[in-house]
Structure formats: structure tokens, C-alpha cells
């Protein structure tokens, strides 16, 4: 028995992934800035941002895939369809939140 597309855990899983990514992002930046701060004159193109941007894109891709996966399971039973579509929307919301929170990495140096 596998993890079905309409399992209620999907309603919170995207937000949990976003929260873990958020802690890793800002915790990682804080530790990196304390141990080996990059030159502020380098702007946003620092080794910290260079490492964190691909991680962000992977998280967004996984959340987007999960949203698509749940949306595809729109069954005829109303409760299962509701759970799948709501989970898909929450995965998309989490992906959008991930992108919005990561935007400063494109423009700001990490250790200001």
C-alpha cells in the first residue's frame, strides 16, 4: 500500500517542506556569514547565494511536481477530488512562497 495522492498529509506536507527550506536557508546564511563571510563588495554574486539558489530551484521544482501529481488525481468522488485539488493548491502556494522568500538572493549580498 503506497502513499496515495489523496492522503490528507498532502494538505500540510508542502507547507512543512517550505518551513524546513526556510530554516535551512536562513540558518545556513547565518552560519556561513559567521564562519566565512563573503566580501560585501561582491554584491549578490557570492558563494553563499550561488549554493542556495540551486537548492531553492530544486525545492520549487519538487513542490511544483507535487502540485501537478495531486492535481492529476481528480477522481469522481467529491471528497477525494477536494483533498487532491486543495493539496495541489497548497503545494503551489508553498512553491510561490519559496520563490518570494528567495528573491532577495538575486539582488542583495547575504551578509548585510
GROMACS elastic network, one bead per residue, 0.5 to 0.9 nm:
[ bonds ]
;  ai    aj funct       b0    kb
    1     4     6  0.84472   500
    3     6     6  0.84685   500
    3     7     6  0.69046   500
    4     7     6  0.53950   500
    5     8     6  0.88077   500
    5    10     6  0.76700   500
    5    69     6  0.71795   500
    5    70     6  0.53664   500
    5    71     6  0.85985   500
    5    72     6  0.86225   500
    5    73     6  0.63441   500
    5    80     6  0.88508   500
    5    83     6  0.87298   500
    5    84     6  0.64979   500
    5    87     6  0.89703   500
    6     9     6  0.83955   500
    6    10     6  0.72486   500
    6    70     6  0.70872   500
    6    73     6  0.74095   500
    6    74     6  0.88546   500
    6    79     6  0.89696   500
    6    80     6  0.57371   500
    6    81     6  0.76324   500
    6    82     6  0.86405   500
    6    83     6  0.56962   500
    6    84     6  0.50238   500
    6    85     6  0.88100   500
    6    87     6  0.80882   500
    7    10     6  0.59586   500
    7    11     6  0.81318   500
    7    80     6  0.85146   500
    7    83     6  0.75556   500
    7    84     6  0.80014   500
    8    11     6  0.56010   500
    8    12     6  0.79188   500
    8    83     6  0.67708   500
    8    84     6  0.85963   500
    8    87     6  0.81248   500
    9    12     6  0.57588   500
    9    13     6  0.59915   500
    9    87     6  0.86633   500
   10    14     6  0.69002   500
   10    66     6  0.88673   500
   10    70     6  0.83376   500
   10    83     6  0.81795   500
   10    84     6  0.79733   500
   10    86     6  0.87853   500
   10    87     6  0.54092   500
   10    88     6  0.81774   500
   10    90     6  0.84568   500
   10    91     6  0.82317   500
   11    14     6  0.71982   500
   11    15     6  0.81383   500
   11    83     6  0.74450   500
   11    84     6  0.84798   500
   11    86     6  0.69444   500
   11    88     6  0.82545   500
   11    90     6  0.66774   500
   11    91     6  0.81537   500
   12    15     6  0.53708   500
   12    16     6  0.61900   500
   12    17     6  0.87513   500
   12    87     6  0.77834   500
   12    90     6  0.77481   500
   12    91     6  0.86480   500
   13    17     6  0.61760   500
   13    18     6  0.86057   500
   13    87     6  0.85556   500
   13    90     6  0.87554   500
   13    91     6  0.79112   500
   14    17     6  0.51067   500
   14    18     6  0.62148   500
   14    19     6  0.86348   500
   14    63     6  0.65735   500
   14    66     6  0.82295   500
   14    67     6  0.88132   500
   14    87     6  0.80543   500
   14    88     6  0.89228   500
   14    90     6  0.64557   500
   14    92     6  0.82165   500
   14    93     6  0.82954   500
   14    94     6  0.57852   500
   14    95     6  0.80435   500
   15    19     6  0.60902   500
   15    20     6  0.86109   500
   15    90     6  0.73172   500
   15    91     6  0.72788   500
   15    93     6  0.83433   500
   15    94     6  0.57061   500
   16    19     6  0.50433   500
   16    20     6  0.61720   500
   16    21     6  0.85044   500
   16    94     6  0.88548   500
   17    20     6  0.52138   500
   17    21     6  0.61057   500
   17    22     6  0.85378   500
   17    59     6  0.79748   500
   17    63     6  0.82026   500
   17    94     6  0.79951   500
   18    21     6  0.50447   500
   18    22     6  0.60356   500
   18    23     6  0.87055   500
   18    59     6  0.80086   500
   18    63     6  0.87323   500
   18    94     6  0.58492   500
   18    95     6  0.75484   500
   18    97     6  0.76245   500
   18    98     6  0.63977   500
   19    23     6  0.62936   500
   19    24     6  0.86115   500
   19    94     6  0.89464   500
   20    23     6  0.52072   500
   20    24     6  0.61392   500
   20    25     6  0.84717   500
   21    24     6  0.50482   500
   21    25     6  0.59008   500
   21    26     6  0.86107   500
   21    55     6  0.87142   500
   21    56     6  0.78809   500
   21    59     6  0.76038   500
   21    98     6  0.79634   500
   22    25     6  0.50945   500
   22    26     6  0.62151   500
   22    27     6  0.81089   500
   22    98     6  0.77645   500
   22   101     6  0.80764   500
   23    26     6  0.54793   500
   23    27     6  0.54751   500
   23    28     6  0.78399   500
   24    27     6  0.51370   500
   24    28     6  0.54593   500
   24    29     6  0.81988   500
   25    28     6  0.52501   500
   25    29     6  0.61648   500
   25    30     6  0.86682   500
   25    52     6  0.70185   500
   25    55     6  0.89075   500
   25    56     6  0.85200   500
   25   102     6  0.86381   500
   26    29     6  0.50024   500
   26    30     6  0.60820   500
   26    31     6  0.85878   500
   27    30     6  0.51316   500
   27    31     6  0.62126   500
   27    32     6  0.85096   500
   28    31     6  0.52117   500
   28    32     6  0.59524   500
   28    33     6  0.83937   500
   28    48     6  0.85879   500
   28    52     6  0.87042   500
   29    32     6  0.51021   500
   29    33     6  0.59192   500
   29    34     6  0.84838   500
   29    48     6  0.69380   500
   29    49     6  0.85895   500
   29    52     6  0.87077   500
   29   110     6  0.67391   500
   29   111     6  0.76321   500
   30    33     6  0.52042   500
   30    34     6  0.62321   500
   30    35     6  0.87185   500
   30   110     6  0.86881   500
   30   111     6  0.78994   500
   31    34     6  0.51324   500
   31    35     6  0.61333   500
   31    36     6  0.83734   500
   32    35     6  0.51857   500
   32    36     6  0.55948   500
   32    37     6  0.63776   500
   32    38     6  0.87652   500
   32    48     6  0.71902   500
   32   111     6  0.87546   500
   33    36     6  0.55989   500
   33    38     6  0.72530   500
   33    48     6  0.84764   500
   33   110     6  0.75540   500
   33   111     6  0.57176   500
   34    37     6  0.62122   500
   34   111     6  0.88012   500
   37    40     6  0.83863   500
   37    48     6  0.87972   500
   37   110     6  0.86648   500
   37   111     6  0.67310   500
   38    41     6  0.86026   500
   38    42     6  0.75977   500
   38    46     6  0.64228   500
   38    47     6  0.73808   500
   38    48     6  0.78709   500
   38   109     6  0.85330   500
   38   110     6  0.82226   500
   38   111     6  0.74136   500
   39    42     6  0.56373   500
   39    43     6  0.79096   500
   39    46     6  0.79026   500
   39   109     6  0.87355   500
   39   111     6  0.86987   500
   40    43     6  0.57621   500
   40    44     6  0.84501   500
   40    46     6  0.86520   500
   40   109     6  0.62839   500
   40   110     6  0.82670   500
   40   111     6  0.71599   500
   40   112     6  0.74287   500
   41    44     6  0.89326   500
   41   109     6  0.83753   500
   42    45     6  0.59831   500
   42    46     6  0.63144   500
   42   109     6  0.74326   500
   43    46     6  0.69173   500
   43   107     6  0.75535   500
   43   108     6  0.62234   500
   43   110     6  0.82991   500
   44    48     6  0.89645   500
   44    49     6  0.67765   500
   44    50     6  0.87768   500
   44   104     6  0.85531   500
   44   105     6  0.63626   500
   44   106     6  0.60195   500
   44   107     6  0.54490   500
   44   110     6  0.69611   500
   45    48     6  0.83017   500
   45    49     6  0.65416   500
   45    50     6  0.68122   500
   45   105     6  0.86855   500
   45   106     6  0.80090   500
   45   107     6  0.86284   500
   45   108     6  0.86628   500
   45   109     6  0.73408   500
   46    49     6  0.54800   500
   46    50     6  0.61148   500
   46    51     6  0.87160   500
   46   109     6  0.71636   500
   46   110     6  0.78048   500
   47    51     6  0.61570   500
   47    52     6  0.86181   500
   48    51     6  0.53173   500
   48    52     6  0.62256   500
   48    53     6  0.86592   500
   48   109     6  0.89659   500
   48   110     6  0.70741   500
   49    52     6  0.50360   500
   49    53     6  0.58634   500
   49    54     6  0.89052   500
   49   105     6  0.59262   500
   49   106     6  0.78578   500
   49   109     6  0.79514   500
   49   110     6  0.69547   500
   50    53     6  0.57089   500
   50    54     6  0.73021   500
   50   105     6  0.88849   500
   51    54     6  0.62901   500
   51    55     6  0.69992   500
   52    55     6  0.51198   500
   52    56     6  0.61778   500
   52    57     6  0.87633   500
   52   102     6  0.88746   500
   52   105     6  0.83207   500
   53    57     6  0.62772   500
   53    58     6  0.87065   500
   53   102     6  0.77112   500
   53   105     6  0.74150   500
   53   106     6  0.85134   500
   54    58     6  0.61707   500
   54    59     6  0.86319   500
   55    58     6  0.51328   500
   55    59     6  0.62822   500
   55    60     6  0.86760   500
   56    59     6  0.51575   500
   56    60     6  0.61912   500
   56    61     6  0.85671   500
   56    98     6  0.71792   500
   56    99     6  0.75594   500
   56   102     6  0.71546   500
   57    60     6  0.50535   500
   57    61     6  0.60323   500
   57    62     6  0.85617   500
   57    98     6  0.89284   500
   57    99     6  0.82924   500
   58    61     6  0.50498   500
   58    62     6  0.61311   500
   58    63     6  0.85782   500
   59    62     6  0.51359   500
   59    63     6  0.61375   500
   59    64     6  0.84869   500
   59    95     6  0.75621   500
   59    98     6  0.78200   500
   60    63     6  0.51424   500
   60    64     6  0.60051   500
   60    65     6  0.85049   500
   60    92     6  0.88470   500
   60    94     6  0.81769   500
   60    96     6  0.78235   500
   60    98     6  0.66664   500
   60    99     6  0.72355   500
   61    64     6  0.50265   500
   61    65     6  0.60422   500
   61    66     6  0.85426   500
   61    95     6  0.79085   500
   62    65     6  0.50549   500
   62    66     6  0.61167   500
   62    67     6  0.85888   500
   62    95     6  0.85092   500
   63    66     6  0.50368   500
   63    67     6  0.61875   500
   63    68     6  0.86816   500
   63    91     6  0.55285   500
   63    92     6  0.67267   500
   63    94     6  0.70576   500
   63    95     6  0.55895   500
   64    67     6  0.50620   500
   64    68     6  0.62694   500
   64    69     6  0.85564   500
   64    88     6  0.85802   500
   64    91     6  0.67299   500
   64    92     6  0.61553   500
   64    94     6  0.89037   500
   64    95     6  0.64651   500
   65    68     6  0.50940   500
   65    69     6  0.60148   500
   65    70     6  0.86183   500
   65    91     6  0.87710   500
   66    70     6  0.61338   500
   66    71     6  0.84795   500
   66    87     6  0.87792   500
   66    88     6  0.70471   500
   66    91     6  0.66001   500
   66    92     6  0.85624   500
   67    70     6  0.52883   500
   67    71     6  0.60739   500
   67    72     6  0.86410   500
   67    84     6  0.88215   500
   67    85     6  0.84355   500
   67    87     6  0.70513   500
   67    89     6  0.67617   500
   67    90     6  0.77474   500
   67    91     6  0.51179   500
   67    92     6  0.59888   500
   68    71     6  0.50647   500
   68    72     6  0.61843   500
   68    73     6  0.89959   500
   68    88     6  0.66824   500
   68    91     6  0.88662   500
   68    92     6  0.88937   500
   69    72     6  0.53745   500
   69    73     6  0.70122   500
   69    84     6  0.88778   500
   69    88     6  0.77633   500
   70    73     6  0.54914   500
   70    74     6  0.76542   500
   70    83     6  0.86958   500
   70    84     6  0.51002   500
   70    85     6  0.66528   500
   70    86     6  0.87468   500
   70    87     6  0.66458   500
   70    88     6  0.53377   500
   70    91     6  0.89362   500
   71    74     6  0.59932   500
   71    81     6  0.85093   500
   71    84     6  0.59119   500
   71    85     6  0.54250   500
   71    86     6  0.86251   500
   71    87     6  0.80363   500
   71    88     6  0.55457   500
   71    89     6  0.84511   500
   72    75     6  0.85673   500
   72    84     6  0.81840   500
   72    85     6  0.87079   500
   73    80     6  0.83541   500
   73    81     6  0.71815   500
   73    84     6  0.63949   500
   73    85     6  0.82681   500
   74    77     6  0.83715   500
   74    78     6  0.88292   500
   74    80     6  0.72834   500
   74    82     6  0.79992   500
   74    83     6  0.89179   500
   74    84     6  0.63652   500
   74    85     6  0.69880   500
   75    78     6  0.74365   500
   75    79     6  0.89135   500
   75    80     6  0.64171   500
   75    81     6  0.52703   500
   75    84     6  0.85599   500
   76    79     6  0.88164   500
   76    80     6  0.78217   500
   76    81     6  0.67133   500
   77    80     6  0.56120   500
   77    81     6  0.61523   500
   77    82     6  0.86508   500
   78    81     6  0.50937   500
   78    82     6  0.60064   500
   78    83     6  0.86160   500
   79    82     6  0.50629   500
   79    83     6  0.61968   500
   79    84     6  0.86063   500
   80    83     6  0.51273   500
   80    84     6  0.60999   500
   80    85     6  0.85287   500
   81    84     6  0.51619   500
   81    85     6  0.60146   500
   81    86     6  0.83509   500
   82    85     6  0.52934   500
   82    86     6  0.58824   500
   82    87     6  0.83354   500
   83    86     6  0.52234   500
   83    87     6  0.59545   500
   83    88     6  0.84830   500
   84    87     6  0.51717   500
   84    88     6  0.61273   500
   84    89     6  0.87043   500
   85    89     6  0.62307   500
   85    90     6  0.86399   500
   86    89     6  0.51091   500
   86    90     6  0.62160   500
   86    91     6  0.86174   500
   87    90     6  0.50350   500
   87    91     6  0.61162   500
   87    92     6  0.85997   500
   88    91     6  0.50727   500
   88    92     6  0.62510   500
   88    93     6  0.86132   500
   89    92     6  0.50425   500
   89    93     6  0.61138   500
   89    94     6  0.85992   500
   90    94     6  0.61141   500
   90    95     6  0.85619   500
   91    94     6  0.50695   500
   91    95     6  0.62261   500
   91    96     6  0.86603   500
   92    96     6  0.61407   500
   92    97     6  0.85359   500
   93    96     6  0.50841   500
   93    97     6  0.61054   500
   93    98     6  0.85440   500
   94    97     6  0.50149   500
   94    98     6  0.61011   500
   94    99     6  0.86972   500
   95    98     6  0.50424   500
   95    99     6  0.63781   500
   95   100     6  0.87437   500
   96    99     6  0.51417   500
   96   100     6  0.61934   500
   96   101     6  0.86340   500
   97   100     6  0.50708   500
   97   101     6  0.60657   500
   97   102     6  0.84328   500
   98   101     6  0.53478   500
   98   102     6  0.61242   500
   98   103     6  0.87436   500
   99   102     6  0.50812   500
   99   103     6  0.61974   500
  100   103     6  0.53467   500
  100   104     6  0.82408   500
  101   104     6  0.70498   500
  101   105     6  0.86170   500
  102   105     6  0.56326   500
  102   106     6  0.76674   500
  103   106     6  0.56207   500
  103   107     6  0.73363   500
  103   108     6  0.89010   500
  104   107     6  0.53078   500
  104   108     6  0.54884   500
  104   109     6  0.83096   500
  104   110     6  0.85275   500
  105   108     6  0.56928   500
  105   109     6  0.70817   500
  105   110     6  0.69981   500
  106   109     6  0.84723   500
  108   111     6  0.86860   500
  108   112     6  0.81910   500
  109   112     6  0.64057   500
